[in-house]
Amino acid sequence: MTPPHDSKISPPIRGKVPGDASGIEIKPTICSICNVTTHCGIDAYVKEGVVIKVEGTAANPSSRGALCPKGAASRQYIYSKDRLRTPLIRQGERGSSDFKPISWEEALQRIAERLLKIREESGPESVVFGVGYTKWMRPFLKRLAHSFGSPNYITESSVCYMSMAMAFKLNYGAIGGPDLRKAQCLLVWSVSPFYSKNPAVAMDLLEAKERGLKIIDVGPLITPLTAHADIHLRIRPGTSGALALAIANVIMEENLFNREFVEHWTVGFEEYRSYAGQFTPQAAETITGVPAPLIQKAARLYAESRPAALMTSASATLHHTNGLQNERALLALIGLTGNWDVPGGNVVKSDTYLHVAAGVASREAEFVQPRPWSEMAPRLGDDVYPVWKELTNEAQGTRFPYQMETRQPYPIRAMLAFGLNYRMWPGSDAMREALKKLDFLVDVELFMTDTARLADIILPACTSFERTELKFYGQGYVIWTRPAIPPLGKSRSDTEILFDLAGRLAPEDPLFQKGYEACVDWILKPSGLTLDVLKNHPAGMPLKNLSSPKFRKYRESGFPTPSGKMELASTLLAKYGLDGLPKYKEPKHSPVSTPDLAREFPLVLTTGARLPMFIHSRTFRMPWTKGLRPDPMVDISPLDAEKRGISHGDWVTLSTPRHAARVRANLTVAVAPGVANIYHGYPEVEVNQLIEPDYLDPISGFPGFKSLLCEVKKNP
């Protein structure tokens, strides 16, 4: 049955001026549709417990009153007909949508009894704790997993962000973000900040451009940033490593590198220099498609602009079968030019909370790891991805289908999931089948998704408009939100659900038993903040007594790498018999590595780029956002379309060696000849079925979403 929902949405009101006469209040909150580091401030206009209008909060120092299309459509998100309003229990076969309502107490008791029984029978490691979007509850779910005894906490970071973090840590031992305020040049590598970042980043970038910032845009697609770039290096998908090595080659051959940094703070330089010597601009042109003179021009601009920063992606440069090493190659350019941890370069900052460095300290890292790894069984993927094991604090979720199939080194029997989306995994149908084989699956969700339909019990969650949460901003700002409206139906906050389950699943965890607010206060203690203080500032407050940023911190304490220096040749990779240098390899399938396959599938397919109105699969149910691009489309160049007799808007078949999909053709010069691009998340087309589940980077386990081979043919 379809879950019950409220059909009543506030009728049109003439004028939406807040005040006693209209009965409209403005309540400050945040939008949590996008990534946790990019939540924009929202002024919710509320009448009789219903949101009737949203505006951006002008006083929010991050978003500064701006909203993207997703945030602007918040009412459609909150009041979607797909919203879950009551707990549900499965009646029929998995995936049949046959559910009936159940009380909260019965649902929570059934979950606790089943998970405790499975733990008793098969060990706590047989239960996986998984989370997709949103991310705000993650610290509490991770703590619950480990207090329960399971090492298997997985997130969508198994295919996003974590490999980028690994590459940074292998080179530098830490992550360094671009300092736009003082940079003279910005090297933007496969990022579309106007679409994938929040409005604040786009505004900062444009303001910096007006101040004279030089921009080098690298990537296979023409994006809105390209119009603002001084140089655009248009690469063949999957060849970032070769281009980065060629840029390094020019910098070293022309003595543009920072000799003091290289001599005192790097290991493996001569070995690295010798290897990069193979990647002359002319050789790289053959590999990447970027003209050699343009490579030289970009290398000189980046190296001679002091300071210069690099902005890279959490996934685009990593979603290749050699993605981690490609990323290491481009990150090496930061240290090579002496731009590591300097004003205007890539600066190392300590995270305050949920990947945001706000200038104050917290105890989040201690909170999320109440039990050491040594007291738990091996994580998913530990045996296959040892470097992942050493550099991350999660299990590698791409191993989940394999361990479900082999039951080695132990069986997986259950999963407690929050916002899980099987469609985001490589070979998404394989992930779906693995979930169907579980003895017990719980999904906490906002909507009746395809993944939720596979669950035994579904629990309805709230949006950010209906709950409280802690949010820090990098501009030195913090907010403890209040609910703008009551929870819809019987839905509950994720944390209310988590802490109720913690009382049943981990009663021996004394901090958990003190409750949500006590845990937040515990996390905040080093900052000097308390919830009592934050509650007195419902719209948020600026942080006080922020420490002045320190630069070149490595001069005092070295680099947090095995050698204590920047590692152009990685000690950790060599320890496991892997290439210590950031060596370039062709994608597993490409016109170069598999020419026979390329004759049948001659186009290079890249998937998963962003459009401004979509974030994964979350906003396709919203009429405003879906209406901006109603049909799934494959982007191809007019030249490739002409060869195939395809016109704009034609229905075509997009096929890979694994799968095929029916989509419309979008003829655009945004993609180069020989390349096809398709956005993911459309419910009508499961794009990730196009990729084999084992088409992965061998070091990180990341999928090669962005360098496949395909063909596009017009439908009869």
N, C-alpha and C positions, 0 to 999 in steps of 0.2 A: 504494500500500500504506500501511497505517497504520504510523507509526513504532514501532519496538520500545520497550517500556517494562517496567520492573520491576514484577512483580505482587506482590512481597513487601513488605508494610508490617508493621512490628513488631507481633506479636500482643499481645493485651491482657496487661498486667502487673499483678499484684495489688500495689497500692501503688507509688507513684512517688517514693519518698524517696531523694534522692541519697546516695551513699556507696559505700564499697568493697564492702559486702555486696550491694547491689543492682546495682552496676556502672553506675549512672546518674551522669552529670556535668551540672552546670549551666554552660552556655556563653553568655556575653553576646553579643548581636548586635542588629540592628535590623530592623524591618519596612519593606520598600520598596514595598509594594503601592500606597500612596497617593503624594501629591505629595512632592517632594523636601524641602520645608520642614516636613513634618509626620511624619517617620519616627519611630515610637515605639520605645522601648527594649524588647528582648525577652530574657527568660531562657529559653533553649532547653534542655529536659531531653533529654539524648542518651544512648542506650544502644546499644552496638555499632554506632555510626555512623548511627543512625536517630533522628530527632526523635520523641519519644513524647509530648511535652507542651510547651505554651508558656505563659508567664506574662509579664505586664508587668514591666519592670525598675523597682523602686521607687526606685532611686537615680538614674534618669534625670531630670534636672531639668526636662525638657520634658514628657514624658508621665506622669511620677510614678507609674508602676505601672499606668496605665490602658491598656486595649486596646479598640479598636472591634471590631465584629463581623468585619471583614475580617482584622485581625491575630489575633483569637482563632481563626480558621479556618485559620491558617498551615499546619498539617499537610496539610490537604486541598489547599492551594495547591501545596505542595512536591511532594506525591506524586500529583498529578492524573494520571489515565490519559492525558491529552492532552499531558503533558510530552514534549518532544523529548529523545532520549537520544543521538542520533548525527547527524552531517552527512548530508544527503539531497540527491540530484540528481534533477531532474525527468526522467521518461521519456515521458509522454504530453503531451496538450494542456494549456495553462495552465488551472489550476483543476480538473483531473481527479483530483487526489490520487494520481497515479501516480508514485511516487518509489521510488528504491532507495538503500540506504546507500552511503556513500562515505567514504574515509578523510579525516582532517583535512588531511593534506599535499596530497592530490589536490584537495580542495575549495578550499583556500587558493591553491594554484598556479593552478587554473582561473580563480578570481576575479581574481587579479592579472593573468594573461595577458590576460583578456578586457577588463578595465578599461583596462589600458595600451594595448591595441590600439585601443579606442574613442577614447581620448585622442589617440592619434597620428592617427587618421583624422578626428576631428570636433572636437578641442580638449577641454581638461579641463572646460569649462563644460557639455559634453553629458552629464556624469555628475552626478547628484544624490546628495547624502548626506542621508538622512532619518532622523529619530528620533521615536518616540512615547513610550511608557512602557517602562521606567522612565527617569528623567532623569539618573541618577548618572554615566553615561559621556559625557555631552554635551560637556564641555570637550575631551575627547580626540578625539571624532568631528569636532567643528568644526575643530580643528587639522589633523586628517588631510585634511579636505576642502580647506582652503586650501593646505596643503603640497603636495597633489596638483595644485593650480591651479584648483580649481573654486570659484566664488563661491556655488554653489547648495547651501548647508546649510539645510535646512528642518526645522522641528519642529512638534509639535502646537500650539505657541504661535502659529502662523499663525491659529488660531481660538480661542486662549485666552491670556490674560494680556497679550500684546504690545500690544493696542489700549489696555488700561488704562494701561500704561506710557507709551504715546504721549500719552494725554490728560494725564497728570501732567506729562510733559515739555513739552508745549505750554503749559500754564498756569504751571508752576513751574520747569521744567528739571530736576526731580528727583522721586523718588517719596517720599512721606511716609506712614508707617504709623501706626495709632492707638496711643496710649500709654494702655493700659487702667488702668495702676496709679494714675494721677493724674487721669484724666478725671472730670469731674462729670456729663457727659452724653455719651452715645454715639449717634450717628446711624448706624444700620445700614441700608445701602441694598442691597436684593435679595441678601442673604447669609443662608444658614442655617448659622451657625457650628457648631451641634451636629452637622451632617451633613457639611459641606464643609470644616471645619477639623479639626485634630487634637484629641484629648481635652483637651490642655493649654489650648487657647484657650477651650473651653467652660467648663473649670474656672475659669480666670482671670475670665471674664465673670461667672459666678455669684458668685464671691467679691467682685468689684467691685460687683455688685448688692447684696449684703449690706452693703457699706460705704456704700451710698446712691447708687450710680450710677443716673442716669435714662437710660432707653433709648427711642429712637424707632425703630420698626421700619417700614421702607418696603418694599413689594413686593406683587405680585399674589396670593401664596399665604400662607395661614396656616401657619407653621412652628413647631417647638418654641420658638423664641425669642419668638414672639408672646405667649405666656402670661406672659413676664417683662417685656414692654414696657409702658411708661407710656402710649405712644401708638402706634397702628398705622395707617399710611397705606396703604390698599389701592388700588393704582393699576391702571388698565387697562394690560396689557403694552405696552411700547413708548413710554410717555408720561413716563418719568423726567425728560426735559429740561424739559417744561412744568411739572412739579411743582417742580423745583429752581429754575426761574426765578420761580415764584410765591413760594417761600420767600424767595428773594433780594428780591423785590419788597416783601414785608412787612418784612424786616429793614431795607431802605433807607428805606422810607416812614416807619417808626417810629423812624428814627435809632438803630437797634440795631447798626449796623456799626461796625467799629473804624476810626475816622476817621484816627488816626495812621498805621496801616498802609496804608490806602487812599491817603492823600495822598502818602506818601513812597515806597511800594513797589509801586504798580500802574500799569499803562498801560491806557488804554481805558475808564476807569471811567465817565465821563459817557455815552459811547456805549453801554456795557453797561447803565447805569441806565435810559437812555431805552428801550432794547429790552425790558428786563425789566418796564418799566412797563405793557406790554401784557398781562402775565400776572398780572392781579389774582387774588386767591383765588377770586372768583366765576367768572372766565374759566377758571381752571385746573380748577375743579370740573367744568365742562362737558367739558373735555378728558380729565381723568384719572379722574373718578368719585369723587375724594376730597372730602368736604364742606369748603366754604370755612372754616367755623370751626375745623375740625381742622387745616387748613393753617396758619392763623394761630397756633393754640396750639403747634404743632410748631416753627414759626419762632421764636416767642418763647422757647420752652424751650431750643432749641439756641443762640440768640444770647445769651441772658442767663445761661446756665450757663458759667461760666469756671473752668477751661478745658473745652472740648468737643472731641471727636474724631469722625472719620467713618471708618466701616469699609465699604469697597465691595468689589465682587466682581471677580474676575479675568475674568469672562465675562458674567454675567447681565445687567448693565446695558449691555454692549457688543454683545450678540448681537441687534442690531436694525439696520435699514437706515439709521438716523441715530445709531447707537450711540456713535460717538466724540464727537460734539458733545453728545449727552445726558450723557455722562460728564464732559465738560469743564464743563457747566453745574452739575452737582452738586459737582464738585471745587472750583469757584469759591467755594462757601460757606465753605470752610476759610479762605482768605485774607480773604474779606469780613468775617469775624468775628474776624480776628487770631489764628487758631488754628494758623497754619503754623509748624512747627518750634519749638513751645513745649512745656514739660512739660505732659502731659495733653491735648495736641492731636495733630496729625499731625506726627511727628518724622522728620527726614531722617537716615538712617544709611547708612554705606557698607557694601556687601555684602562679606563675607569670602570666601564660596565658595558656589556654587550658590544664589544668591538669599537666603542667610542672612547677616544682620548679627550677627556674634558678638563684635564689639569689637576684633578684630585685623585687620591688613592682609594682603593676599595679592597675587599677581601673576596671578590668573586671567584678567583682561582682556587682559593682554599675551600670555599663553600661548595663548589661543584664536584670536588673530589674527596668525599668523606672517607673513602677506603682506598688504600694504595693498590696499584695494579697487581702487585705481588701477591695480594690476598684473593685475587679473582682468577678465573680461568682465562685462557687466551681469548683475545677479541676476534671477531670476524675479520679475516684478512691478515692476521698477524703472521701466519706462516707463508703467505704469498707476497706480502708487501712489508718487509721488515723496516724499510726506511719510513714508511707511513707510521708504523708502530712507534718508532723512536721520536718522531717529530710532531705527532698529533695526539689529542686526548679523546679521540672517538674511534669507533670501529669503522671499517671501510665497508659501506653498505652495498657496493657493487658485488661483494662476495656472497650476499644473502641468497640469491637464487642457486648458486653452486652448492652452498652448504645445505640448503634445503634438499637438494637432489642427492648429494653424496652422504649426508649425515655425518660428515667427518670434519673436524676431529670430534664433534659431538652433535647430536640432533638439536635443531631449533624447532620449538613447538608452539610458541605463542608470541604475540606482539601487542604492546600497548602503544598506540600511535596517536599523534596530534597533528592534524593537517597533512596527513600522508597523501602523496600523489604518485601512484605507480607509473603514470605516464612520463614522468621526468627522468626515468632510468633508461639506460641503453637496452635495446631489445625489450621494450616496455611490456610486451605480451609475456615474456619470460618472467618478469617481475610479478605480473598479475597471476600467472599460474603458480608461482611460488607462494604467494599470499593465500591462494585458494587451498594450498596443502597444509596450512597451519591448523593445529588442533583448535586454536582459539585466537581470535583477532578482535581487538577493540579499537575503534577510531573515534577520536574527539574532533568534531568538525563544525563549521558554520553552515555548510551546504550539503545536500545530498549528492555527493560526487560519485563517480564510477568506483573509486576506491572504497568509499563508505559502503557501497552496496555489497562489497565482499565481506563486511564485518559481521561478527556474531552479535555485538552490541555497539550501538552508535550513541554517543553522548553529544548533546548540542552545546556549542560554545557561543560566547558573546563576541561582538565586535569591540573595537577600542572605544566606541561611543557608550558602551554599556558596562565598563569595568574600570578598575584602577590599575595603573602601572607606573613604573619608574622609568624615566627617560632622560638621558644625558645628551647634550649636544657639544660638539667640538668647539663651539664658540664660547665655552665657559658658562653653560646654562643648564638648568635642571628643572624638571617638572614631575610632580606626583599627581597624575591625572585623577579626576573624579568622574563618575558616570554622568554623562549628559542626559541619558534617558534610562529608564528601567530595562532590565533584560527582557528581550522579546520572548513571549511564551514562558517556558520553563528552562530556557537556556541559562548557562552559568559561565562565569569566568573560568578560563583554563586553570588558573591558580587555585580557585576554590575546589575544582575537581581534583587537582593534584594533591592538595593538602588533605582532602578527605580520604583519598586513596592512600596517602602516606600514613595516616593513622591506622589503616588496616594492614598495609603491606610492610611498613617499616616502623613499628611502634618502638623499636629499640633506638631510634635516632632521636635524641633528646631535643636537638635544635629544631628539627622538623615539627616535633610535637608542640612547640611553642606557637606555631602559626605563621602565616604569610608575612604579616607586618613585622613580627619579631625577627624573622629571617632577613628581611630587607634591612632592618636596623643593624643587624649583625654584619651584613655585607658592607654597609656604609660607615661603620665605626671609624676606620682610619681617615675618612674624609672630614670628620667633625660634624657631618650632617645627621639629622634625625628626621623621622617622618613627622614628628610633632611640629618641627620647624617648617617642613615642606608643605604640610597641610594648611599652613597660614598663607600660602602663596598659590592659590588654585590655578593661576595662569602661568606659573613657573617663576623662577628667580635666578638672577645672575649669581654665579659662584664667587665667593670672596677668598682672599688670601691665596690666590693661585700662585704656584711657584713659577719663577721665571724659567723659561726653557733653557736647557743646557745643550750645547752643540759639541760635536766631535767627542762624544763621551768615551769613545774607544781609546782616546789618549790616556784616560785615567784607569780604565778597567779592561782594556782590550775588547775583542769581539767575543760574543758568546758562542763561539765555534770550537771544535776540538783543538784547533791550533792557536786560538786566541787572535786570529787574523781573518781578513776577508779571504775566502777560499775560492780562487779561480779553479783549482783542482780540489774537489771535495774529498776530505778525509773519510766522511761517513759513507759516501757512495763506494769509495774504494774498499772500505771495510767489508762490504757485501759483494765484492767482485764486479761492481758496476763501473762504468766510465766515470772517472773523477772530473774530467773536463766536460764542459757543456757541448758535447758533440752533436752535430746535426745528422739526423736520419730522415729520409723521405717518409711521408705517411705510409702506413702499411699498404694502402691502396692508393695509387696515384698514376698519372700518365707516365711517370718515370719508373716507379717501382713495379708496376703491374701493367705493362703496355698491352698485353693480350686482353686483359679485362677492360682496359680503357677503349679498346676498339668497339666493344659492345656498349660500354657506358662512358662516353667521351667527355662528359661534363664533370667538373669538380663541384660537389655539393657541399655547401656550408649551411648549417641549421642553427636556429636558436637565437639569432640576433633580436634585438628589442625594437618594438614599436612603442610610441609614448603612451598608448592607451591600454596596453596589455602587460601583465606580469605573470609569467607562466600561464596557468589555466584559470586564474582567479577572477578575471574581469570579463570573460566572454559571455557571462550570463547577464551583463548589464547592457540595456538597449543603447544608451548613449555611446558607450565605448565600442560595442560590437558593431554598431551602425557605421563607424568610421571605416571599417574594412570588413564587410559582412561575410565574405567567402574566403576560405583558405586559398592562397595564391602562391605560385612559385615565381620568383623574380628571375627573368632571363634577359639577356641583351637583345636588342632588336636584330643584330646580325645573326645570332643563333636562332632566333625565332623565324627569321626569313628563310633560313636554310631548311627549316622543318615545316614551312607553310603554316605557321602559327600567327594568329592575330591577337591583339590585346583583348583579354576577357574570354578567350576560347577555353573550353574545358579540355584539359590535357591529362595524360598519365605521367606521373613522376615515378620513375622506377630505379631501384638499386638492385644489386645482386640478391638482396634478401627479401624485398617487399616492394609494393607499389601503392600509390595513392592517387586518387582523382581530385584534381585541384584546378583552379583557373590560372591562366597565364597572365603575368604582369610584365609587360615589356618596359624595361627601364635601363638607362645608362648607369644606374647605381651599381650594377654588377658588370664586371668585365666580360668580354667574349670568352667562352670556355668555362664560365662559372655559373652556377645556379644557386639561389638562396631561397630558403623557406623559413618562415617564422613558426615557432612551436606553440602548442597550447590549444589550438582549435579543437573543439570536441568532435568535429566531423572527421578529422584526419589525425591519426596517431602517428605523428612524424617520427617518433623514436622507435617505431617498428622498422624503420628503414635501415637501422644500424644493427649489426650483430651484437649480442650481449657481451662477447669477448673481444670486441674491437676497442682495446684499452691500452693506455700507457702502462708499460710493464713495471714502472717504479711507483707511480701514484695510484694506479687503478682507475684513472679518469678516462671517460669515453672519448673517442675521436669524432664527436658530433660535427666538427667543422672542417673535416677533410675526408669526404666520402667520394665515391664515383657514382654517377647517375646518368640517366637519359630522360629526355622530355619528348613525348610524342603527342600529337594532336589526336583527340578522340574522334572516332568515326562519326 
